Amino acid sequence: MPRSGAGSHTGRVVEEKYGVGEYERRFLLSRLPDGMADPRRITDSYITGTRLRLRTVDWREGGKHDQKLGHKRRLVDDDPTAIMCTSLYLNAAEFAVLSRLPSKSLVKTRWRLHLGAIAASIDVFDESLEGLILMEVDLGDPSMLEGYAPPVWAGPDVTRNERFTGGELAGRSFIDLGNDIALVMAD
């Protein structure tokens, strides 16, 4: 739940001193859409037994490299559409210490895509999850969550399917997801 005074996410943007609110939906894609830009390679390590994630981001253009510790917290436990995110940028020594913790990882290339006024992220997964493509749209406002109509080329909405969250995808393979994808596509 939000801290005192923050309110629920229903109908208004929640702000916290150290967290940034995201109001998002997630969709499976069967192909890459046109217009993608700004690729960056992301390696996420989800620390076992926590809501913490170590992330390395390498931009293909410009050679920028970031390492950070992230924490995601749902405003309502069973609602994955409204999340508070906190990130701490780490130096190499800090990252090395935290990297020793038990974790499960995934690797992806993230692209930006503009859908009119809405920003989307297209995640193309690598290594064991190669073949999986997800689109996340951050709608910026909770009032837009339910009425959002994705582009016609978008696949099924997997926002409320826990198997398609980063922490659940980490350590899995595309083959492991076969039944999950088939079930979602059949809905």
Buried (B, 14 or more C-beta within 10 A) or exposed (E): EBEEEBBBBEEEEBEBEEBEBBBBBBBBBEEBBEEBEEBBBBBBBBBEEEEBBBBBBBEEEEEEEBBBBBBBBBBEEEBBBBBBBBBEEBEEEBBEEBBEEEBBBBBBBBBBBEBEEBBBBBBBBBEBBEBBBBBBBBBBEBBBBEEBEBBEEBBBBBBEBEBBBBBBBBBBBBEEBEEBBEEBEEE
